[in-house]
Amino acid sequence: MRDAYGRPIDYMRVSVTDRCNLRCVYCMPEDLPFIPHDSILRYEEILRICAVAAKTGIRHIKVTGGEPLVRKGCTGLVRELKRVPGIEHVTMTTNAVLLQTYLGELAEIGLDGLNVSLDSLDPGVYSQITGKDSLDAALGSLRAATGSGLKLKINCVPLAGLNEDDVIPISKLALTDKIDVRYIELMPDDANGGVKGLASSEILERLAAEYPDLKPNAAKRGFGPARYYKTAMLTGSIGLIDAVSHRFCSACNRLRLTSEGFLKLCLFHDEGVDLRALLRNGASDSILETAFAEAVYSKPVSYFHGGGPDGMNKISTMSRIGG
């Protein structure tokens, strides 16, 4: 499946909930109202959309939230997604606070990878960023996950004046285990709460000072936009996801299905199609497939030059989109 600009679109992030057990300052403030339960897609609706998506060319699914593991039955959804004809990889993003309980089941299902959000190894800083004292639970899950056989990626969002000093310590999580550590530039989000992210150039400068032999790693590490680097001092790779300072729209291969069933074509555009409305109004699979394909063909060539950093418009709350 290709869009109007010839880009192959084969990756969809699927948000199963807008709820989370953390309240990260750049993502979900305490006063953010949750979406009513009857507005959230039911699991059978998600599966039907993913089956239609697979028929049109989607091959890789990322299960996201909020925090997906706060929704009861999430592992069952993963099991069913693994059975959808045409879907080749199913992965999940999580803050790992609840992960240890589900590791055995996820490994048995054959989950193809875990992305663990972790912004600090310091309990005080972690609590300041997340609003919760849950670092021990997250690290316990992470230690257990390293022995589970699941592929792991650590995602860190460096924030000026908050977790700058964690850039190097978090990189060392790739020291003895085959874990990739990625640093994500803070996206312009209405829920950012005034915090400021570090640019990838500054992050890379700090990493290069610690690892003088750091150099680009051309090996394929996944299906997303991360640029990877390698050093002999680490077993895993270091990645940068820097949509703010390094536009990668020309190679964009993804769509986002929000927890409310809206197929979002670009993180920084509002265009898309309300698949929930089609589903609940009795649309057939052929109608859904046509709507899906037509939406993909109209995917914007790039994000707007507008109000946010580096000409990017701000997006609506990330927890409702699924990242």
C-alpha contacts under 8 A as a table, 3 or more apart, distances in Angstrom:
res1	aa1	res2	aa2	distance
1	M	8	P	5.70
1	M	9	I	5.70
1	M	10	D	7.10
1	M	56	T	5.99
1	M	57	G	4.97
1	M	58	I	7.65
1	M	293	A	7.88
2	R	5	Y	7.53
2	R	6	G	5.29
2	R	7	R	5.18
2	R	8	P	4.41
2	R	9	I	5.63
2	R	296	V	7.44
2	R	297	Y	6.84
3	D	6	G	5.38
3	D	7	R	5.57
3	D	8	P	6.80
3	D	9	I	7.00
3	D	296	V	5.55
3	D	297	Y	4.05
3	D	298	S	6.63
3	D	299	K	6.30
4	A	7	R	7.57
4	A	297	Y	4.97
4	A	298	S	6.38
4	A	299	K	7.27
5	Y	301	V	6.93
7	R	250	S	7.51
7	R	251	A	6.73
7	R	252	C	7.07
7	R	253	N	6.64
8	P	253	N	5.87
9	I	57	G	7.07
9	I	58	I	6.71
9	I	252	C	7.61
9	I	253	N	4.33
9	I	254	R	5.77
9	I	255	L	7.59
9	I	296	V	7.69
10	D	57	G	5.68
10	D	58	I	4.00
10	D	59	R	5.18
10	D	60	H	6.28
10	D	253	N	5.91
10	D	254	R	6.46
11	Y	58	I	5.55
11	Y	59	R	6.09
11	Y	60	H	4.69
11	Y	61	I	6.01
11	Y	62	K	7.87
11	Y	223	F	7.40
11	Y	253	N	5.98
11	Y	254	R	4.64
11	Y	255	L	6.39
12	M	58	I	6.80
12	M	60	H	6.35
12	M	61	I	5.13
12	M	62	K	6.38
12	M	254	R	5.39
12	M	255	L	4.68
12	M	256	R	5.44
12	M	257	L	7.03
13	R	61	I	5.79
13	R	62	K	4.59
13	R	63	V	6.12
13	R	64	T	6.74
13	R	254	R	7.45
13	R	255	L	6.35
13	R	256	R	4.74
13	R	257	L	6.10
13	R	322	G	6.84
13	R	323	G	7.81
14	V	61	I	6.87
14	V	62	K	5.91
14	V	63	V	4.99
14	V	64	T	5.78
14	V	65	G	7.89
14	V	256	R	6.09
14	V	257	L	4.84
14	V	258	T	6.38
14	V	259	S	7.34
14	V	322	G	6.75
15	S	18	D	7.42
15	S	63	V	6.07
15	S	64	T	4.57
15	S	65	G	4.73
15	S	66	G	7.31
15	S	68	P	7.48
15	S	256	R	7.78
15	S	257	L	6.15
15	S	258	T	5.13
15	S	259	S	4.78
15	S	320	R	7.61
15	S	321	I	6.63
15	S	322	G	4.80
16	V	40	I	7.68
16	V	41	L	7.31
16	V	63	V	7.06
16	V	64	T	6.29
16	V	65	G	5.49
16	V	66	G	7.78
16	V	68	P	6.04
16	V	71	R	7.51
16	V	74	C	7.99
16	V	258	T	7.53
16	V	259	S	5.03
17	T	40	I	7.03
17	T	64	T	7.74
17	T	65	G	4.88
17	T	66	G	5.61
17	T	67	E	7.05
17	T	68	P	6.28
17	T	71	R	6.82
17	T	259	S	5.27
17	T	320	R	7.44
18	D	34	F	6.72
18	D	35	I	6.91
18	D	65	G	5.57
18	D	66	G	4.44
18	D	67	E	7.44
18	D	259	S	6.52
18	D	319	S	5.33
18	D	320	R	4.85
18	D	321	I	7.79
18	D	322	G	7.73
19	R	34	F	6.71
19	R	65	G	6.90
19	R	66	G	4.88
19	R	67	E	6.29
19	R	70	V	7.24
19	R	319	S	7.49
20	C	23	R	7.20
20	C	65	G	7.34
20	C	66	G	4.86
20	C	67	E	4.68
20	C	68	P	7.81
20	C	70	V	6.63
21	N	67	E	6.94
21	N	70	V	7.12
22	L	28	M	7.98
22	L	130	T	5.48
22	L	131	G	6.45
22	L	132	K	6.14
23	R	27	C	7.15
23	R	28	M	5.11
23	R	29	P	5.79
23	R	30	E	6.26
23	R	129	I	7.77
23	R	130	T	4.96
23	R	131	G	5.33
23	R	132	K	7.24
24	C	27	C	5.34
24	C	28	M	5.60
24	C	29	P	6.91
24	C	129	I	5.26
24	C	130	T	3.93
24	C	131	G	6.31
25	V	28	M	6.29
25	V	29	P	6.07
25	V	129	I	5.50
25	V	130	T	6.38
25	V	131	G	7.58
25	V	191	A	7.77
25	V	192	N	6.45
25	V	193	G	6.16
25	V	195	V	7.59
26	Y	29	P	7.77
26	Y	129	I	7.99
26	Y	186	L	7.94
26	Y	189	D	7.72
26	Y	191	A	6.01
26	Y	192	N	3.93
26	Y	193	G	5.94
26	Y	194	G	7.98
26	Y	195	V	6.63
27	C	189	D	7.62
27	C	191	A	5.48
27	C	192	N	5.90
27	C	317	T	6.95
27	C	318	M	6.19
27	C	319	S	6.47
28	M	32	L	6.51
28	M	191	A	6.24
28	M	317	T	7.58
28	M	318	M	7.99
28	M	319	S	6.69
29	P	32	L	5.57
29	P	191	A	6.72
29	P	193	G	7.61
35	I	39	S	6.69
35	I	40	I	7.20
36	P	39	S	5.47
36	P	40	I	6.99
37	H	40	I	5.37
38	D	41	L	7.67
39	S	260	E	5.78
40	I	259	S	5.42
40	I	260	E	4.67
40	I	261	G	7.23
41	L	45	E	5.96
41	L	46	I	6.34
41	L	259	S	6.00
41	L	260	E	5.64
41	L	261	G	5.93
41	L	276	R	7.04
42	R	45	E	5.18
42	R	46	I	6.41
43	Y	46	I	5.01
43	Y	47	L	6.19
43	Y	77	L	6.60
44	E	47	L	5.09
44	E	48	R	6.17
45	E	48	R	5.09
45	E	49	I	6.23
45	E	276	R	7.89
45	E	279	L	7.44
46	I	49	I	5.20
46	I	50	C	6.13
46	I	261	G	7.98
47	L	50	C	5.05
47	L	51	A	6.08
47	L	77	L	7.75
47	L	80	E	7.50
47	L	81	L	6.72
48	R	51	A	5.11
48	R	52	V	6.34
49	I	52	V	5.12
49	I	53	A	6.04
49	I	275	L	7.87
49	I	288	L	7.84
50	C	53	A	4.79
50	C	54	A	6.05
50	C	81	L	7.70
50	C	84	V	7.70
51	A	54	A	5.11
51	A	55	K	6.47
51	A	84	V	6.06
51	A	85	P	7.25
52	V	55	K	5.15
52	V	56	T	6.61
52	V	285	D	6.85
52	V	288	L	6.99
52	V	289	E	5.68
52	V	292	F	7.94
53	A	56	T	5.20
53	A	57	G	6.39
53	A	58	I	5.36
53	A	289	E	7.27
53	A	292	F	7.15
54	A	57	G	5.12
54	A	58	I	4.56
54	A	59	R	6.15
54	A	84	V	7.74
54	A	85	P	7.09
54	A	86	G	5.32
54	A	87	I	6.04
55	K	58	I	7.28
55	K	86	G	7.02
55	K	289	E	7.70
56	T	289	E	7.01
56	T	292	F	7.76
56	T	293	A	6.61
57	G	86	G	7.82
58	I	61	I	7.75
58	I	86	G	7.59
58	I	87	I	6.89
59	R	86	G	6.11
59	R	87	I	4.50
59	R	88	E	5.28
59	R	89	H	6.70
60	H	87	I	6.01
60	H	88	E	5.92
60	H	89	H	4.82
60	H	90	V	6.05
60	H	223	F	7.83
61	I	87	I	7.37
61	I	89	H	6.26
61	I	90	V	4.86
61	I	91	T	6.36
62	K	90	V	5.87
62	K	91	T	4.82
62	K	92	M	5.29
62	K	93	T	7.16
63	V	68	P	7.03
63	V	78	V	7.83
63	V	90	V	7.38
63	V	91	T	6.17
63	V	92	M	4.59
63	V	93	T	6.41
64	T	67	E	6.55
64	T	68	P	5.44
64	T	92	M	6.05
64	T	93	T	5.37
64	T	94	T	7.22
64	T	322	G	5.42
64	T	323	G	7.57
65	G	68	P	4.60
65	G	93	T	7.81
65	G	94	T	7.98
65	G	259	S	7.70
65	G	319	S	6.37
65	G	320	R	7.48
65	G	321	I	7.91
65	G	322	G	5.20
66	G	319	S	4.78
66	G	320	R	6.89
66	G	322	G	6.47
67	E	70	V	5.89
67	E	71	R	7.86
67	E	93	T	7.78
67	E	94	T	5.85
67	E	95	N	6.84
68	P	71	R	5.81
68	P	74	C	6.60
68	P	93	T	7.63
68	P	94	T	6.76
69	L	72	K	7.09
69	L	74	C	6.07
69	L	75	T	7.84
69	L	94	T	7.37
69	L	98	L	6.72
69	L	99	L	7.34
70	V	98	L	7.81
71	R	74	C	5.89
73	G	76	G	5.23
73	G	77	L	6.61
74	C	77	L	5.10
74	C	78	V	6.47
75	T	78	V	4.97
75	T	79	R	6.29
75	T	102	Y	7.60
75	T	105	E	7.39
75	T	106	L	6.71
76	G	79	R	5.02
76	G	80	E	6.37
77	L	80	E	5.14
77	L	81	L	6.09
78	V	81	L	5.04
78	V	82	K	6.26
78	V	90	V	7.26
78	V	106	L	7.99
78	V	109	I	7.62
78	V	111	L	7.40
79	R	82	K	5.33
79	R	83	R	6.86
79	R	109	I	5.70
80	E	83	R	5.16
80	E	84	V	6.72
81	L	84	V	5.26
81	L	87	I	7.49
81	L	90	V	7.09
82	K	87	I	6.88
82	K	88	E	7.72
82	K	89	H	7.46
82	K	90	V	6.44
82	K	109	I	7.83
82	K	110	G	7.79
82	K	111	L	7.84
83	R	87	I	7.73
84	V	87	I	5.77
87	I	90	V	7.50
89	H	111	L	7.85
89	H	112	D	5.89
90	V	111	L	5.93
90	V	112	D	5.54
90	V	113	G	7.33
91	T	111	L	5.88
91	T	112	D	5.24
91	T	113	G	4.74
91	T	114	L	5.83
91	T	115	N	7.74
92	M	111	L	7.84
92	M	113	G	6.55
92	M	114	L	5.09
92	M	115	N	6.14
93	T	114	L	5.79
93	T	115	N	4.46
93	T	116	V	5.89
93	T	117	S	7.34
94	T	97	V	7.99
94	T	99	L	7.55
94	T	114	L	7.34
94	T	115	N	6.25
94	T	116	V	5.12
94	T	117	S	6.14
95	N	98	L	7.88
95	N	99	L	7.91
95	N	116	V	5.42
95	N	117	S	4.79
95	N	118	L	6.66
95	N	138	A	6.89
96	A	99	L	4.61
96	A	100	Q	7.33
96	A	116	V	6.16
96	A	117	S	7.41
96	A	137	A	7.47
96	A	138	A	4.79
96	A	139	L	7.70
96	A	141	S	5.91
96	A	142	L	6.85
97	V	100	Q	7.66
97	V	134	S	6.56
97	V	135	L	7.66
97	V	137	A	5.17
97	V	138	A	4.36
97	V	141	S	6.91
98	L	101	T	6.23
98	L	102	Y	7.55
98	L	137	A	7.42
98	L	138	A	7.51
98	L	141	S	7.56
99	L	102	Y	5.44
99	L	103	L	6.11
99	L	138	A	7.69
99	L	141	S	5.68
100	Q	103	L	5.27
100	Q	140	G	7.34
100	Q	141	S	4.56
100	Q	142	L	7.89
100	Q	144	A	6.72
100	Q	145	A	7.44
101	T	104	G	7.61
102	Y	105	E	5.45
102	Y	106	L	6.11
103	L	106	L	5.14
103	L	107	A	6.07
103	L	144	A	7.92
103	L	145	A	6.80
103	L	148	S	7.10
104	G	107	A	5.23
104	G	108	E	6.14
104	G	148	S	7.34
105	E	108	E	5.01
105	E	109	I	6.07
106	L	109	I	5.08
106	L	110	G	6.29
106	L	111	L	5.59
107	A	110	G	5.12
107	A	111	L	5.96
107	A	148	S	6.68
107	A	149	G	7.13
107	A	150	L	6.42
108	E	111	L	7.82
111	L	114	L	7.81
111	L	150	L	7.24
112	D	150	L	6.86
112	D	151	K	6.79
113	G	150	L	5.74
113	G	151	K	4.58
113	G	152	L	5.94
113	G	153	K	7.86
114	L	150	L	6.98
114	L	151	K	6.13
114	L	152	L	5.03
114	L	153	K	6.27
115	N	152	L	5.98
115	N	153	K	4.70
115	N	154	I	5.81
115	N	155	N	6.65
116	V	152	L	7.27
116	V	153	K	6.08
116	V	154	I	4.83
116	V	155	N	5.88
117	S	154	I	5.93
117	S	155	N	4.68
117	S	156	C	6.10
118	L	121	L	7.83
118	L	154	I	6.51
118	L	155	N	5.96
118	L	156	C	5.38
119	D	126	Y	6.79
119	D	129	I	7.80
119	D	155	N	7.44
119	D	156	C	4.69
119	D	157	V	5.89
119	D	158	P	6.98
119	D	163	N	6.93
119	D	166	D	7.51
120	S	123	P	7.54
120	S	125	V	6.33
120	S	126	Y	5.17
120	S	156	C	7.84
120	S	163	N	6.18
120	S	166	D	5.70
120	S	170	I	7.21
121	L	125	V	7.77
121	L	126	Y	6.78
121	L	135	L	7.46
121	L	166	D	6.81
121	L	169	P	7.46
121	L	170	I	7.02
122	D	125	V	5.36
122	D	126	Y	5.88
122	D	166	D	7.89
123	P	126	Y	5.05
123	P	127	S	6.11
123	P	133	D	7.22
123	P	135	L	6.13
124	G	127	S	5.21
124	G	128	Q	6.17
125	V	128	Q	4.91
125	V	129	I	6.19
125	V	162	L	6.76
125	V	163	N	6.68
126	Y	129	I	5.26
126	Y	130	T	5.94
126	Y	131	G	7.80
126	Y	132	K	7.70
126	Y	133	D	7.46
126	Y	135	L	6.65
127	S	130	T	5.16
127	S	131	G	4.96
127	S	132	K	4.95
127	S	133	D	5.26
127	S	134	S	7.46
127	S	135	L	7.76
128	Q	131	G	5.53
128	Q	132	K	7.68
129	I	162	L	7.60
133	D	136	D	7.97
134	S	137	A	5.43
134	S	138	A	6.36
135	L	138	A	5.07
135	L	139	L	6.06
136	D	139	L	5.21
136	D	140	G	5.94
137	A	140	G	5.07
137	A	141	S	6.22
138	A	141	S	5.21
138	A	142	L	6.19
139	L	142	L	4.84
139	L	143	R	6.12
140	G	143	R	5.22
140	G	144	A	6.26
141	S	144	A	5.05
141	S	145	A	5.96
142	L	145	A	4.95
142	L	146	T	6.38
143	R	146	T	5.40
143	R	147	G	7.20
144	A	147	G	5.60
144	A	148	S	6.55
145	A	148	S	4.93
145	A	149	G	7.36
145	A	150	L	6.72
145	A	152	L	7.78
146	T	149	G	6.77
146	T	150	L	7.20
146	T	152	L	7.48
146	T	177	D	7.04
147	G	150	L	7.85
151	K	178	K	7.97
151	K	179	I	7.33
152	L	178	K	7.63
152	L	179	I	5.30
152	L	180	D	6.66
153	K	179	I	5.64
153	K	180	D	4.73
153	K	181	V	5.72
153	K	182	R	7.13
154	I	179	I	7.21
154	I	180	D	6.21
154	I	181	V	4.64
154	I	182	R	5.96
155	N	181	V	6.20
155	N	182	R	4.97
155	N	183	Y	5.92
155	N	184	I	6.87
156	C	170	I	7.98
156	C	181	V	7.66
156	C	182	R	6.24
156	C	183	Y	4.90
156	C	184	I	6.06
157	V	183	Y	5.76
157	V	184	I	4.94
157	V	185	E	6.16
157	V	186	L	6.27
157	V	197	G	7.29
158	P	162	L	7.86
158	P	163	N	5.91
158	P	164	E	5.86
158	P	166	D	7.90
158	P	167	V	6.96
158	P	183	Y	6.95
158	P	184	I	7.18
158	P	185	E	7.11
158	P	186	L	7.55
158	P	197	G	5.82
158	P	198	L	5.72
159	L	162	L	5.48
159	L	163	N	5.64
159	L	164	E	6.12
159	L	186	L	7.64
159	L	195	V	6.89
159	L	196	K	5.72
159	L	197	G	4.30
159	L	198	L	5.77
160	A	163	N	6.92
160	A	164	E	6.02
160	A	195	V	7.31
160	A	196	K	5.54
160	A	197	G	5.56
160	A	198	L	5.95
161	G	164	E	6.35
162	L	165	D	7.99
163	N	166	D	5.25
163	N	167	V	7.31
164	E	167	V	5.89
165	D	168	I	6.97
165	D	169	P	7.69
166	D	169	P	5.21
166	D	170	I	5.80
167	V	170	I	5.59
167	V	171	S	6.34
167	V	203	I	7.37
167	V	206	R	7.78
167	V	207	L	7.74
168	I	171	S	5.04
168	I	172	K	6.61
168	I	206	R	7.57
168	I	207	L	6.69
168	I	210	E	7.43
169	P	172	K	5.33
169	P	173	L	7.34
170	I	173	L	5.52
170	I	181	V	7.48
171	S	174	A	6.04
171	S	175	L	7.66
171	S	181	V	5.95
171	S	238	I	7.23
172	K	175	L	4.85
172	K	234	L	7.25
173	L	176	T	7.24
173	L	177	D	7.20
173	L	179	I	6.99
173	L	181	V	7.34
174	A	177	D	5.54
174	A	178	K	6.18
174	A	179	I	4.91
174	A	180	D	6.06
174	A	181	V	6.55
174	A	234	L	5.71
174	A	235	T	5.78
174	A	236	G	4.86
174	A	237	S	7.13
175	L	178	K	7.94
175	L	233	M	6.99
175	L	234	L	4.49
175	L	235	T	5.46
175	L	236	G	6.94
176	T	234	L	7.13
176	T	235	T	6.06
177	D	235	T	6.35
177	D	236	G	6.94
178	K	235	T	5.68
178	K	236	G	4.84
179	I	235	T	7.46
179	I	236	G	4.92
179	I	237	S	7.23
180	D	236	G	4.87
180	D	237	S	4.80
180	D	238	I	5.84
180	D	239	G	7.16
181	V	236	G	7.42
181	V	237	S	6.46
181	V	238	I	5.02
181	V	239	G	6.06
182	R	226	A	7.63
182	R	238	I	5.65
182	R	239	G	4.14
182	R	240	L	5.43
182	R	241	I	7.00
183	Y	200	S	7.80
183	Y	203	I	7.79
183	Y	238	I	7.95
183	Y	239	G	6.18
183	Y	240	L	4.97
183	Y	241	I	6.16
184	I	200	S	7.85
184	I	240	L	6.07
184	I	241	I	4.73
184	I	242	D	6.03
185	E	197	G	6.14
185	E	198	L	6.43
185	E	199	A	6.18
185	E	200	S	6.50
185	E	240	L	7.98
185	E	241	I	6.38
185	E	242	D	5.14
185	E	243	A	7.00
185	E	244	V	6.64
186	L	196	K	7.28
186	L	197	G	4.94
186	L	198	L	7.38
186	L	244	V	7.77
187	M	243	A	7.73
187	M	244	V	6.89
187	M	314	K	7.96
188	P	192	N	7.12
188	P	308	G	5.95
188	P	309	P	6.74
188	P	312	M	7.34
188	P	313	N	7.16
188	P	314	K	4.83
188	P	315	I	6.44
189	D	192	N	5.33
189	D	314	K	5.20
189	D	315	I	5.03
189	D	316	S	6.15
189	D	317	T	6.08
189	D	318	M	6.79
190	D	193	G	7.63
190	D	314	K	6.36
190	D	315	I	6.36
190	D	316	S	5.78
190	D	317	T	5.86
191	A	316	S	7.81
191	A	317	T	5.74
191	A	318	M	7.74
192	N	195	V	5.99
198	L	202	E	6.55
198	L	203	I	6.80
199	A	202	E	5.47
199	A	203	I	6.50
199	A	242	D	7.72
199	A	245	S	6.97
200	S	203	I	4.92
200	S	204	L	5.95
200	S	240	L	6.75
200	S	241	I	7.90
200	S	242	D	6.14
200	S	245	S	7.20
201	S	204	L	5.14
201	S	205	E	6.09
202	E	205	E	5.01
202	E	206	R	6.38
203	I	206	R	5.31
203	I	207	L	6.32
204	L	207	L	5.00
204	L	208	A	5.99
205	E	208	A	5.18
205	E	209	A	6.30
206	R	209	A	5.24
206	R	210	E	6.55
207	L	210	E	5.16
207	L	211	Y	5.95
207	L	214	L	7.78
208	A	211	Y	4.88
208	A	212	P	5.21
208	A	213	D	7.42
208	A	214	L	5.91
209	A	212	P	5.82
211	Y	214	L	5.50
211	Y	231	T	6.59
211	Y	233	M	7.09
213	D	231	T	5.66
213	D	232	A	7.23
214	L	229	Y	6.29
214	L	230	K	5.49
214	L	231	T	4.68
214	L	232	A	7.96
215	K	229	Y	5.25
215	K	230	K	5.50
215	K	231	T	6.68
216	P	227	R	7.73
216	P	228	Y	5.93
216	P	229	Y	4.18
216	P	230	K	6.16
217	N	227	R	7.92
217	N	228	Y	5.23
217	N	229	Y	4.60
217	N	230	K	5.46
217	N	237	S	7.71
218	A	228	Y	7.10
221	R	228	Y	7.91
224	G	253	N	7.80
225	P	241	I	6.42
225	P	248	F	7.04
225	P	251	A	7.90
225	P	252	C	7.51
226	A	239	G	5.65
226	A	240	L	5.29
226	A	241	I	4.65
226	A	242	D	7.66
227	R	239	G	5.34
227	R	240	L	5.21
227	R	241	I	6.58
228	Y	237	S	6.36
228	Y	238	I	5.48
228	Y	239	G	4.18
228	Y	240	L	6.43
229	Y	237	S	5.77
229	Y	238	I	5.04
229	Y	239	G	6.12
230	K	234	L	7.48
230	K	236	G	7.53
230	K	237	S	5.12
230	K	238	I	6.29
231	T	234	L	5.71
231	T	235	T	7.97
231	T	237	S	7.44
232	A	235	T	7.21
234	L	237	S	7.07
242	D	245	S	5.74
242	D	246	H	5.56
242	D	247	R	7.47
243	A	246	H	5.30
243	A	247	R	5.17
243	A	248	F	6.65
244	V	247	R	6.63
244	V	309	P	6.67
244	V	310	D	6.22
244	V	312	M	7.40
245	S	310	D	6.77
248	F	251	A	5.73
248	F	252	C	6.44
249	C	252	C	4.93
249	C	301	V	6.92
249	C	302	S	5.32
249	C	303	Y	7.57
250	S	301	V	7.34
250	S	302	S	7.48
254	R	265	L	7.63
255	L	263	L	7.04
255	L	264	K	6.07
255	L	265	L	5.19
255	L	266	C	6.81
256	R	263	L	5.78
256	R	264	K	4.98
256	R	265	L	6.52
256	R	266	C	7.66
256	R	267	L	7.86
256	R	321	I	7.13
256	R	322	G	7.25
257	L	260	E	7.96
257	L	261	G	5.93
257	L	262	F	5.65
257	L	263	L	4.62
257	L	264	K	6.07
257	L	321	I	7.33
257	L	322	G	7.76
258	T	261	G	5.23
258	T	262	F	5.26
258	T	263	L	6.54
258	T	264	K	7.17
258	T	320	R	6.43
258	T	321	I	4.87
258	T	322	G	6.34
259	S	262	F	7.52
259	S	320	R	6.58
259	S	321	I	7.02
259	S	322	G	7.67
260	E	276	R	6.91
261	G	274	D	6.18
261	G	275	L	5.43
261	G	276	R	4.71
261	G	277	A	7.99
262	F	272	G	6.83
262	F	273	V	5.76
262	F	274	D	4.49
262	F	275	L	5.71
262	F	276	R	6.76
263	L	272	G	5.34
263	L	273	V	5.24
263	L	274	D	6.31
263	L	275	L	6.60
264	K	267	L	7.00
264	K	269	H	7.82
264	K	270	D	7.01
264	K	271	E	6.53
264	K	272	G	4.86
264	K	273	V	7.10
265	L	269	H	7.27
265	L	270	D	7.93
265	L	271	E	6.49
265	L	272	G	5.57
265	L	295	A	7.49
265	L	296	V	6.96
265	L	299	K	5.44
265	L	300	P	7.26
266	C	269	H	5.25
266	C	270	D	7.51
266	C	271	E	7.62
266	C	299	K	7.04
266	C	300	P	6.87
266	C	302	S	7.86
266	C	303	Y	7.13
267	L	270	D	7.89
267	L	303	Y	7.79
267	L	315	I	6.92
268	F	303	Y	5.46
268	F	304	F	6.97
268	F	312	M	7.27
268	F	313	N	6.23
268	F	314	K	6.90
268	F	315	I	5.59
269	H	300	P	7.85
269	H	303	Y	6.58
269	H	304	F	7.43
269	H	315	I	7.70
272	G	295	A	6.22
273	V	291	A	7.47
273	V	292	F	7.74
273	V	295	A	6.63
274	D	277	A	5.60
274	D	278	L	6.80
275	L	278	L	5.05
275	L	279	L	6.10
275	L	288	L	7.44
276	R	279	L	5.04
276	R	280	R	6.05
277	A	280	R	5.28
277	A	281	N	6.00
278	L	281	N	5.19
278	L	282	G	6.52
278	L	283	A	5.32
278	L	288	L	7.22
279	L	282	G	5.45
279	L	283	A	5.39
279	L	284	S	7.93
279	L	288	L	7.85
280	R	283	A	7.42
283	A	287	I	5.92
283	A	288	L	6.51
284	S	287	I	5.23
284	S	288	L	6.32
285	D	288	L	4.97
285	D	289	E	5.97
286	S	289	E	4.99
286	S	290	T	6.15
287	I	290	T	5.15
287	I	291	A	6.16
288	L	291	A	5.09
288	L	292	F	6.01
289	E	292	F	5.05
289	E	293	A	6.11
290	T	293	A	5.19
290	T	294	E	6.03
291	A	294	E	5.21
291	A	295	A	6.06
292	F	295	A	5.20
292	F	296	V	6.26
293	A	296	V	5.13
293	A	297	Y	6.26
294	E	297	Y	5.15
294	E	298	S	6.48
295	A	298	S	5.19
295	A	299	K	6.53
296	V	299	K	5.20
300	P	303	Y	7.15
303	Y	312	M	6.69
303	Y	313	N	7.73
304	F	311	G	6.97
304	F	312	M	5.82
304	F	313	N	6.16
305	H	310	D	7.76
305	H	311	G	4.23
305	H	312	M	5.37
305	H	313	N	6.80
306	G	311	G	4.71
306	G	312	M	5.23
306	G	313	N	4.87
307	G	311	G	5.90
307	G	312	M	5.96
307	G	313	N	4.82
307	G	314	K	6.80
308	G	311	G	5.44
308	G	312	M	4.42
308	G	313	N	4.67
308	G	314	K	5.47
309	P	312	M	5.52
309	P	313	N	7.74
315	I	318	M	7.35
316	S	320	R	7.80
316	S	321	I	7.81
317	T	320	R	5.75
317	T	321	I	6.94
318	M	321	I	5.10
318	M	322	G	6.11
318	M	323	G	5.56
319	S	322	G	5.51
319	S	323	G	6.84
